[in-house]
Amino acid sequence: MSDIRKVSVIGAGTMGAGIAAVISLHNDVVLVDVSEEQLKKATANVEKTLAKWAEKGIITAEAQVAARARLSLSSTMDPVSEVDLVIEAVPENMDIKKAVFSKLAAVVRPDTIVASNTSGLNISEMASLLENPSRVLGVHFFNPVPVMKLVEVIRAETTDEAVFRRAYEWILGLGKDPVEVREYPGFVVNRILIPMINEAAWTLADGVASAGDIDKAMKLGANHPIGPLSLADMIGVDVCLAIMQNLQEKLPGGRKYEPAPALVELVAAGKLGRKTGEGFFKY
């Protein structure tokens, strides 16, 4: 059994709320966000997730009530001083993440494990802001968190092996299926997936086929459960663009990692996918 008992999730967006819902089945969890409105929205999402699990018989009604009781909310970092593990789950922007890590440096206990739920940013760079960077690693959950089994557990250059093992075993205890990953731009999934999405966007730009037919071709021809452009809308076009830009900056490859015009144009227009009602498709 893991010795991690109390956890905090920083950021009450889609990912933070999903992570908190999963954790609440097993641990006390404090969800932290500066926005009271975002905390209310996240609470409603967690309750909806727990109710859906109970309706499907995945958990009992008693477990649903117990999980909700384990969730607490805070608009300040104060409760983070009491946790064994903190997971940063703010937007995929290095400046935002480093700002959070700077605040964490002032409140976390010396033995608290600090994890970033990043899609592919440099964890060692974030870790350098803490006095003891050996306790920092990556735990990359996938959206939608309550459904997706995979978690990439990322060993940064500075991560202590004992810290990595504690976090890995805790992830297993959540019922997730982790993979061990060495820190590298994009890690495993996004290094492979996002260039595929980007190539689909280039295929659209080149006029090879419509967005609907590109998705249909990959679903029926490659047996993918969802087309690449629909998947981009689900992930968030802005997230896809940010990851692609990070790969372009960090890896050699010329055109291979050049963001497709459609990604840049959609983000500039605020059409970020499902979360805004329009991306490659309308919702």
C-alpha positions as CSV (number, residue, x, y, z in Angstrom):
1,M,0.0,0.0,0.0
2,S,1.3,3.5,-0.9
3,D,2.4,5.8,1.9
4,I,0.9,8.7,0.0
5,R,-2.2,9.6,1.9
6,K,-3.1,13.2,1.1
7,V,-2.8,14.9,-2.3
8,S,-3.3,18.3,-3.7
9,V,-4.1,19.2,-7.4
10,I,-3.3,22.7,-8.5
11,G,-5.6,23.9,-11.3
12,A,-9.3,23.2,-11.5
13,G,-9.7,23.0,-15.2
14,T,-10.8,19.9,-17.2
15,M,-7.6,17.9,-16.3
16,G,-7.4,19.0,-12.7
17,A,-11.1,18.1,-12.0
18,G,-10.7,14.8,-13.7
19,I,-7.5,13.9,-11.8
20,A,-9.2,15.0,-8.5
21,A,-12.2,12.8,-9.2
22,V,-10.0,9.7,-9.7
23,I,-7.9,10.5,-6.6
24,S,-11.0,11.0,-4.4
25,L,-11.8,7.3,-4.7
26,H,-8.6,6.5,-2.8
27,N,-7.2,9.6,-1.1
28,D,-8.1,12.9,0.5
29,V,-7.6,15.5,-2.2
30,V,-7.5,19.3,-2.1
31,L,-8.3,21.0,-5.4
32,V,-6.7,24.4,-5.6
33,D,-7.5,27.3,-8.0
34,V,-7.4,31.1,-7.7
35,S,-10.9,31.2,-9.3
36,E,-13.8,30.4,-7.0
37,E,-16.0,30.1,-10.2
38,Q,-13.6,27.5,-11.6
39,L,-13.7,25.6,-8.3
40,K,-17.5,25.5,-8.4
41,K,-17.4,24.2,-12.0
42,A,-14.8,21.6,-11.1
43,T,-16.8,20.4,-8.1
44,A,-19.9,20.0,-10.3
45,N,-17.8,18.0,-12.8
46,V,-16.4,15.7,-10.1
47,E,-19.8,15.1,-8.7
48,K,-21.1,14.3,-12.2
49,T,-18.3,11.8,-12.7
50,L,-18.9,10.1,-9.4
51,A,-22.6,9.9,-10.1
52,K,-22.0,8.4,-13.5
53,W,-19.7,5.7,-12.0
54,A,-22.4,4.9,-9.4
55,E,-25.1,4.6,-12.0
56,K,-22.9,2.3,-14.1
57,G,-22.2,0.2,-11.0
58,I,-18.4,1.0,-11.1
59,I,-18.6,2.2,-7.5
60,T,-21.3,1.8,-4.8
61,A,-23.5,4.6,-3.6
62,E,-21.5,4.5,-0.3
63,A,-18.2,4.9,-2.2
64,Q,-19.7,7.8,-4.1
65,V,-20.5,9.6,-0.9
66,A,-17.2,8.8,0.7
67,A,-15.3,10.0,-2.4
68,R,-17.1,13.4,-2.4
69,A,-16.3,13.8,1.3
70,R,-12.6,13.3,0.6
71,L,-12.6,16.3,-1.8
72,S,-12.0,19.8,-0.4
73,L,-11.4,23.1,-2.2
74,S,-9.1,26.0,-1.7
75,S,-8.4,29.3,-3.5
76,T,-5.0,29.6,-1.7
77,M,-1.9,27.4,-1.5
78,D,-2.2,27.1,2.3
79,P,-3.5,23.5,2.4
80,V,-0.6,22.3,0.2
81,S,1.7,22.4,3.2
82,E,0.0,19.4,4.6
83,V,0.0,17.0,1.6
84,D,2.3,14.1,0.7
85,L,2.0,14.7,-3.1
86,V,1.1,17.8,-5.1
87,I,0.1,17.6,-8.8
88,E,0.4,20.7,-10.9
89,A,-2.3,20.7,-13.6
90,V,-2.4,24.2,-14.9
91,P,-2.4,25.1,-18.6
92,E,0.4,23.8,-20.8
93,N,2.5,26.9,-20.7
94,M,6.0,26.9,-19.2
95,D,5.7,30.4,-17.7
96,I,2.4,29.6,-15.9
97,K,3.8,26.3,-14.6
98,K,7.0,27.9,-13.4
99,A,4.9,30.5,-11.6
100,V,3.1,27.7,-9.8
101,F,6.3,25.9,-8.9
102,S,7.7,29.2,-7.5
103,K,4.7,29.4,-5.2
104,L,5.0,25.8,-4.2
105,A,8.6,26.2,-3.3
106,A,7.5,28.5,-0.4
107,V,4.8,26.1,1.0
108,V,5.5,22.4,0.4
109,R,7.2,20.2,3.0
110,P,10.7,19.1,2.3
111,D,9.5,15.5,1.8
112,T,6.5,16.3,-0.4
113,I,6.6,14.8,-3.9
114,V,5.9,17.5,-6.6
115,A,4.6,16.3,-10.0
116,S,3.7,18.2,-13.2
117,N,0.9,16.9,-15.4
118,T,2.6,18.2,-18.5
119,S,2.0,17.0,-22.0
120,G,5.7,17.4,-22.9
121,L,7.4,20.4,-21.3
122,N,10.8,20.1,-19.6
123,I,10.2,19.0,-16.0
124,S,13.8,19.6,-14.9
125,E,13.4,23.2,-15.8
126,M,10.4,23.4,-13.4
127,A,12.2,21.3,-10.8
128,S,15.1,23.8,-10.7
129,L,12.8,26.2,-8.9
130,L,12.6,24.0,-5.8
131,E,15.3,23.6,-3.2
132,N,15.2,19.8,-3.6
133,P,14.6,19.1,-7.3
134,S,15.1,15.3,-6.8
135,R,11.5,15.0,-5.5
136,V,10.0,16.3,-8.8
137,L,8.7,14.2,-11.7
138,G,6.0,14.1,-14.3
139,V,2.7,12.3,-14.1
140,H,0.9,12.8,-17.5
141,F,-2.7,11.8,-17.2
142,F,-4.8,11.7,-20.4
143,N,-8.2,13.3,-21.2
144,P,-10.8,12.3,-20.2
145,V,-9.0,11.3,-17.0
146,P,-11.8,9.2,-15.5
147,V,-11.8,7.0,-18.7
148,M,-8.3,6.9,-19.9
149,K,-6.2,4.2,-18.2
150,L,-2.7,5.4,-19.2
151,V,-0.5,7.7,-17.1
152,E,3.0,8.5,-18.4
153,V,5.3,8.6,-15.3
154,I,8.2,10.7,-16.4
155,R,11.7,10.5,-14.8
156,A,13.3,13.9,-15.0
157,E,17.1,14.3,-15.0
158,T,17.0,15.2,-11.3
159,T,14.3,12.7,-10.1
160,D,15.4,10.4,-7.2
161,E,14.7,6.8,-8.0
162,A,12.9,6.2,-4.7
163,V,10.6,9.2,-5.4
164,F,9.8,7.8,-8.8
165,R,9.0,4.4,-7.4
166,R,6.7,5.9,-4.8
167,A,4.8,7.9,-7.4
168,Y,4.6,4.9,-9.8
169,E,3.2,2.6,-7.2
170,W,0.6,5.2,-6.1
171,I,-0.5,5.6,-9.8
172,L,-1.0,1.8,-9.9
173,G,-3.1,2.1,-6.8
174,L,-5.4,4.5,-8.5
175,G,-6.3,1.7,-11.0
176,K,-4.3,3.4,-13.8
177,D,-1.8,1.7,-16.1
178,P,1.4,3.6,-16.0
179,V,4.4,3.5,-18.3
180,E,7.9,4.6,-17.4
181,V,9.2,7.4,-19.5
182,R,12.5,9.3,-19.7
183,E,12.3,13.0,-20.0
184,Y,12.3,14.0,-23.6
185,P,10.2,16.5,-25.7
186,G,6.7,15.1,-26.2
187,F,7.5,12.0,-24.0
188,V,6.0,8.9,-25.8
189,V,2.4,9.5,-26.8
190,N,2.6,13.1,-27.9
191,R,5.9,12.7,-29.7
192,I,4.0,10.2,-31.9
193,L,0.4,11.5,-31.8
194,I,0.8,15.2,-32.2
195,P,2.8,15.0,-35.4
196,M,0.2,12.7,-36.8
197,I,-2.5,15.3,-35.9
198,N,-0.3,17.9,-37.5
199,E,0.1,15.9,-40.7
200,A,-3.7,15.5,-40.8
201,A,-4.0,19.3,-40.6
202,W,-1.4,19.7,-43.4
203,T,-3.4,17.1,-45.5
204,L,-6.5,19.4,-45.0
205,A,-4.4,22.5,-46.0
206,D,-3.2,20.8,-49.1
207,G,-6.8,20.1,-50.2
208,V,-6.3,16.4,-50.3
209,A,-9.7,15.7,-48.6
210,S,-12.2,17.4,-46.3
211,A,-11.9,17.3,-42.5
212,G,-14.7,14.8,-42.3
213,D,-13.2,12.5,-44.9
214,I,-9.7,12.7,-43.4
215,D,-11.1,11.5,-40.1
216,K,-13.3,8.8,-41.8
217,A,-10.2,7.5,-43.7
218,M,-8.2,7.1,-40.6
219,K,-11.0,5.5,-38.6
220,L,-11.9,3.0,-41.3
221,G,-8.4,2.6,-42.9
222,A,-6.3,2.6,-39.7
223,N,-8.9,1.3,-37.3
224,H,-8.5,4.4,-35.1
225,P,-11.5,4.9,-32.7
226,I,-11.6,8.6,-33.5
227,G,-10.2,10.7,-36.4
228,P,-7.1,12.8,-35.9
229,L,-8.9,16.2,-36.4
230,S,-11.7,15.2,-34.1
231,L,-9.1,14.2,-31.6
232,A,-7.4,17.5,-31.9
233,D,-10.7,19.2,-31.1
234,M,-11.1,16.9,-28.0
235,I,-7.5,17.6,-26.8
236,G,-7.7,21.3,-27.6
237,V,-6.3,22.8,-30.7
238,D,-4.3,25.2,-28.6
239,V,-2.7,22.3,-26.7
240,C,-1.8,20.5,-29.9
241,L,-0.2,23.7,-31.3
242,A,1.8,24.3,-28.0
243,I,3.1,20.7,-28.1
244,M,3.9,20.9,-31.8
245,Q,5.8,24.2,-31.2
246,N,7.7,22.6,-28.4
247,L,8.7,19.7,-30.6
248,Q,9.7,22.1,-33.4
249,E,11.9,24.0,-30.9
250,K,13.5,21.1,-29.2
251,L,13.9,18.5,-32.0
252,P,15.7,18.6,-35.4
253,G,13.5,17.7,-38.3
254,G,12.6,20.8,-40.4
255,R,9.1,20.5,-42.0
256,K,8.5,17.4,-40.0
257,Y,7.7,19.5,-36.9
258,E,6.4,22.6,-38.5
259,P,2.9,23.4,-37.2
260,A,0.3,23.3,-39.9
261,P,-1.3,26.6,-40.8
262,A,-4.7,25.4,-39.7
263,L,-3.5,24.9,-36.1
264,V,-2.1,28.4,-36.0
265,E,-5.2,30.0,-37.6
266,L,-7.7,28.2,-35.4
267,V,-5.9,29.2,-32.3
268,A,-5.6,32.8,-33.4
269,A,-9.4,32.8,-34.1
270,G,-10.1,31.3,-30.6
271,K,-11.5,28.2,-32.2
272,L,-9.9,25.7,-29.8
273,G,-12.2,22.7,-30.3
274,R,-14.9,21.2,-28.1
275,K,-14.2,23.6,-25.2
276,T,-15.1,26.6,-27.3
277,G,-17.7,25.0,-29.5
278,E,-15.7,25.0,-32.7
279,G,-12.3,23.8,-34.0
280,F,-11.9,21.7,-37.0
281,F,-15.6,20.9,-36.5
282,K,-18.5,22.7,-35.0
283,Y,-20.1,21.4,-31.8
